[in-house]
Amino acid sequence: MTTIFEQKEFLLSSKPVARLTGDEFSKIEGITLKEQITTFFNSIGNTAKSVFGNILLDNKAFKSDSAHGLSRAKIASFKAIPLILENGISILPMKEHKKGVISGMIGAPISIAEKEYIAVAVIRGDKNRLYVHEVTLKEKILDYSSNPVRFDLQATNQGDVAKVLQNILSAK
C-alpha cells in the first residue's frame, strides 16, 4: 500500500502512462460511440490487469461510465483505461466506502492533446468492473494546491473523485 505522499508524487510527478491525441473515438458515420468503445474493449479481451486484479471492461462498464457524463477528453481517455489500470496506483483501497457498495480507485497521469491530466478509474468490487472514470487537468489540480476554493470539478461522479484527490493533494 502506498502512502498519501507517494500517491501525490506519482500523480503529479510521474510521466504519463498514456499519451493521447484527443481524437480517439471521434465521431464516425454510422458507428455509435458505444460501438466504438465496446469494440475496443473486445479487442483487448474485455479485461485489464490492475492492483485490484483483473478488471472487467465491457458494455456494462461503458454504460455506467457514460451515464456519468462525457467530455471530449473523457471520451478520448477510454483508449487509455487499460494503461491507467495496469500502470496506475491505488488511491482508494478496495473496500466498503458506502453502505453495501465495495469500490476502489486507481489513479495515473495521462496526457491528451499535449495537456497533462490525472485520470481516476473507480472500480466496483462486486464484479471487479470499471464503474466510472474521470479525467482532470493537472493544472486545475495544481491550482487547488494553492487555492482550495478554486478546485471546482463539474460533472456527475466527480464529487467522490474530487474528495479523494483533494485529500491526496493537501498532504504535507
C-alpha positions as CSV (number, residue, x, y, z in Angstrom):
1,M,0.0,0.0,0.0
2,T,1.3,3.4,-1.0
3,T,1.4,6.4,1.4
4,I,-0.5,9.5,0.6
5,F,2.8,11.2,-0.1
6,E,3.8,8.5,-2.6
7,Q,0.3,8.9,-4.2
8,K,0.8,12.6,-4.5
9,E,4.3,12.2,-6.0
10,F,3.1,9.6,-8.5
11,L,0.0,11.6,-9.7
12,L,1.8,14.9,-10.0
13,S,5.4,14.0,-11.0
14,S,5.3,10.7,-12.9
15,K,5.4,10.5,-16.7
16,P,2.1,9.9,-18.3
17,V,1.1,6.2,-18.6
18,A,-0.6,7.1,-21.9
19,R,-0.2,9.8,-24.5
20,L,-3.4,10.5,-26.5
21,T,-4.0,12.9,-29.4
22,G,-7.5,13.8,-28.2
23,D,-9.0,12.5,-31.4
24,E,-9.5,8.9,-30.1
25,F,-13.1,7.7,-30.6
26,S,-14.0,10.7,-32.8
27,K,-17.4,10.6,-34.5
28,I,-17.6,8.0,-37.3
29,E,-20.6,8.0,-39.6
30,G,-22.9,5.0,-38.9
31,I,-21.0,3.8,-35.8
32,T,-22.0,4.9,-32.3
33,L,-19.6,5.8,-29.6
34,K,-20.8,2.8,-27.6
35,E,-20.0,0.5,-30.6
36,Q,-16.5,2.1,-30.9
37,I,-15.6,1.7,-27.3
38,T,-17.1,-1.8,-26.8
39,T,-15.3,-2.9,-30.0
40,F,-12.1,-1.5,-28.4
41,F,-12.8,-3.3,-25.1
42,N,-13.5,-6.6,-27.0
43,S,-10.2,-6.2,-28.9
44,I,-8.2,-6.2,-25.6
45,G,-10.2,-9.2,-24.3
46,N,-12.6,-7.2,-22.1
47,T,-10.1,-7.1,-19.2
48,A,-7.1,-5.2,-17.9
49,K,-4.8,-6.1,-15.0
50,S,-4.7,-3.8,-12.0
51,V,-3.7,-3.6,-8.4
52,F,-7.2,-4.9,-7.7
53,G,-6.8,-7.9,-10.0
54,N,-8.4,-8.3,-13.5
55,I,-10.9,-5.5,-14.2
56,L,-13.8,-6.2,-16.5
57,L,-14.2,-3.8,-19.4
58,D,-17.5,-4.4,-21.2
59,N,-20.7,-2.9,-22.5
60,K,-22.0,-2.5,-18.9
61,A,-18.8,-0.7,-17.9
62,F,-19.3,1.7,-20.8
63,K,-22.9,2.2,-20.0
64,S,-22.3,3.1,-16.3
65,D,-19.3,5.2,-17.1
66,S,-21.0,7.2,-19.9
67,A,-24.1,7.7,-17.7
68,H,-21.9,9.9,-15.5
69,G,-21.2,12.4,-18.3
70,L,-18.9,12.6,-21.3
71,S,-16.5,15.3,-22.3
72,R,-14.1,15.1,-25.3
73,A,-11.2,14.4,-23.0
74,K,-13.1,11.7,-21.2
75,I,-14.1,10.1,-24.5
76,A,-10.5,10.1,-25.8
77,S,-9.3,8.7,-22.4
78,F,-11.3,5.5,-22.8
79,K,-8.4,4.4,-25.0
80,A,-6.0,4.8,-22.0
81,I,-8.2,2.9,-19.5
82,P,-6.1,-0.4,-19.8
83,L,-2.9,1.6,-19.3
84,I,-4.4,3.5,-16.4
85,L,-5.5,0.3,-14.7
86,E,-2.2,-1.6,-15.4
87,N,0.2,1.2,-14.5
88,G,-1.8,3.3,-12.1
89,I,-1.7,3.1,-8.3
90,S,-4.5,2.5,-5.8
91,I,-5.5,5.9,-4.4
92,L,-8.5,4.5,-2.5
93,P,-8.4,0.9,-1.3
94,M,-11.0,-1.7,-2.4
95,K,-13.5,-1.8,0.5
96,E,-17.0,-0.8,1.5
97,H,-16.8,3.0,1.3
98,K,-20.6,3.4,1.0
99,K,-23.1,1.1,2.7
100,G,-23.4,-2.0,0.6
101,V,-21.0,-0.8,-2.1
102,I,-17.5,-2.2,-2.4
103,S,-15.3,0.0,-4.6
104,G,-11.8,1.3,-5.0
105,M,-10.0,3.9,-7.1
106,I,-6.9,3.7,-9.3
107,G,-5.2,6.9,-10.5
108,A,-2.5,7.7,-13.0
109,P,-1.2,10.7,-15.0
110,I,-2.0,10.8,-18.7
111,S,-1.7,13.3,-21.5
112,I,-4.3,14.3,-24.0
113,A,-3.5,16.7,-26.9
114,E,-0.2,17.5,-25.1
115,K,-2.0,18.6,-21.9
116,E,-1.4,16.8,-18.7
117,Y,-4.3,15.1,-16.8
118,I,-4.9,13.0,-13.8
119,A,-7.1,10.0,-14.6
120,V,-9.0,8.1,-11.9
121,A,-10.9,4.9,-12.5
122,V,-13.5,3.8,-10.0
123,I,-13.8,0.0,-9.8
124,R,-16.8,-1.7,-8.3
125,G,-15.6,-4.7,-6.3
126,D,-18.7,-6.9,-6.6
127,K,-17.8,-7.9,-10.2
128,N,-14.4,-6.1,-10.4
129,R,-15.8,-4.0,-13.2
130,L,-15.0,-0.5,-14.3
131,Y,-17.7,1.7,-12.9
132,V,-16.7,5.2,-14.0
133,H,-13.5,7.1,-14.8
134,E,-12.8,10.8,-14.7
135,V,-10.0,13.0,-16.1
136,T,-9.0,16.3,-14.7
137,L,-6.4,18.7,-16.0
138,K,-3.3,18.6,-13.8
139,E,-3.1,22.4,-13.8
140,K,-6.6,22.5,-12.2
141,I,-5.4,20.1,-9.6
142,L,-2.2,22.1,-9.0
143,D,-4.3,25.3,-8.8
144,Y,-6.2,23.6,-6.0
145,S,-2.9,23.1,-4.1
146,S,-2.5,26.9,-3.8
147,N,-6.2,27.8,-3.6
148,P,-8.7,25.1,-2.5
149,V,-11.7,27.3,-3.1
150,R,-11.0,27.3,-6.9
151,F,-10.9,23.5,-7.2
152,D,-14.2,23.1,-9.0
153,L,-14.9,19.8,-10.7
154,Q,-18.0,19.7,-12.7
155,A,-20.0,16.6,-13.7
156,T,-21.6,13.7,-12.2
157,N,-19.5,11.3,-10.2
158,Q,-16.6,13.6,-9.8
159,G,-17.5,14.6,-6.3
160,D,-16.1,11.4,-4.8
161,V,-13.1,11.5,-7.1
162,A,-12.5,15.2,-6.2
163,K,-12.6,14.4,-2.4
164,V,-10.0,11.7,-2.8
165,L,-7.8,13.9,-5.0
166,Q,-8.2,16.8,-2.5
167,N,-7.2,14.6,0.4
168,I,-4.0,13.4,-1.5
169,L,-3.1,16.9,-2.7
170,S,-3.5,18.5,0.7
171,A,-1.0,16.1,2.2
172,K,2.0,18.0,3.6
